[in-house]
Amino acid sequence: MVTKSVVVGSAVGLHARPAALISEAAEDLASEVLIGLPGEEPVDAASSLMIMTLGAENGATVEVSGEVEADVVKIAALVEQDLDAE
């Protein structure tokens, strides 16, 4: 399994809009990607509701993991962006 640690870039953290954009991208992938706080159970990146349950705020470190490195890198890059910016 490939794991990448990244810092949440969205000013509001992984809440409604950022979670929705990440989950939409994850749904289009051929493999399952998980997101979690270090030391906690990861959740399916294709579920915006599950992403929001993490409570990951701006600046929090999260771990993105999965079997396909390119998919992990794609979702990790989204987590790092400010997806709430206009």
C-alpha positions in Angstrom: 0.0 0.0 0.0 1.2 3.5 -0.9 0.8 6.2 1.8 1.4 9.9 1.4 1.2 12.4 4.3 -0.1 15.8 3.2 -1.3 19.0 4.9 -4.9 20.1 4.4 -4.8 23.3 2.3 -8.4 24.3 2.3 -9.1 27.3 4.6 -12.2 25.6 6.0 -10.5 22.2 6.3 -12.0 19.1 4.8 -15.6 20.2 5.0 -18.5 20.3 2.6 -17.1 21.8 -0.7 -13.6 20.4 -0.4 -14.9 17.0 0.7 -17.3 16.9 -2.3 -14.6 17.8 -4.8 -12.2 15.1 -3.4 -14.9 12.5 -3.3 -16.0 13.2 -6.9 -12.4 12.8 -8.0 -12.0 9.6 -6.0 -15.2 8.1 -7.5 -13.6 8.4 -11.0 -10.5 6.4 -10.0 -10.1 2.7 -10.8 -8.8 1.9 -7.2 -9.9 2.7 -3.7 -8.2 5.6 -1.9 -8.4 6.2 1.8 -7.9 9.3 3.8 -7.3 9.4 7.6 -5.7 11.3 10.4 -2.4 9.7 11.6 -3.2 6.9 14.1 -6.9 6.8 13.3 -9.0 4.6 11.1 -8.9 5.9 7.5 -12.1 6.5 5.5 -13.1 6.0 1.9 -12.1 9.1 -0.1 -15.1 8.5 -2.4 -17.5 9.5 0.4 -17.7 13.2 1.1 -19.7 12.4 4.3 -16.9 10.1 5.6 -14.3 12.7 4.7 -16.2 15.3 6.8 -16.3 13.0 9.8 -12.5 13.2 10.0 -12.8 16.8 11.3 -9.5 17.7 9.5 -9.0 21.4 9.8 -6.7 23.7 7.7 -3.1 22.8 8.4 -3.9 19.3 9.8 -1.7 16.4 8.5 -3.7 13.6 6.9 -2.5 10.3 5.3 -3.8 9.4 1.9 -3.3 5.7 1.0 -4.2 3.2 -1.6 -2.8 0.4 -3.9 -2.2 2.6 -7.0 0.4 5.3 -6.5 -0.9 7.6 -9.2 -4.4 7.6 -7.6 -2.9 8.4 -4.2 -0.9 11.2 -5.6 -4.0 12.7 -7.4 -6.1 12.7 -4.2 -3.2 13.9 -2.0 -2.7 16.9 -4.4 -6.4 17.8 -4.0 -6.1 17.7 -0.2 -3.2 20.1 -0.4 -5.1 22.7 -2.4 -7.4 25.4 -1.1 -10.5 23.9 -2.7 -12.7 26.6 -1.1 -10.9 29.4 -2.9 -13.0 31.3 -5.4 
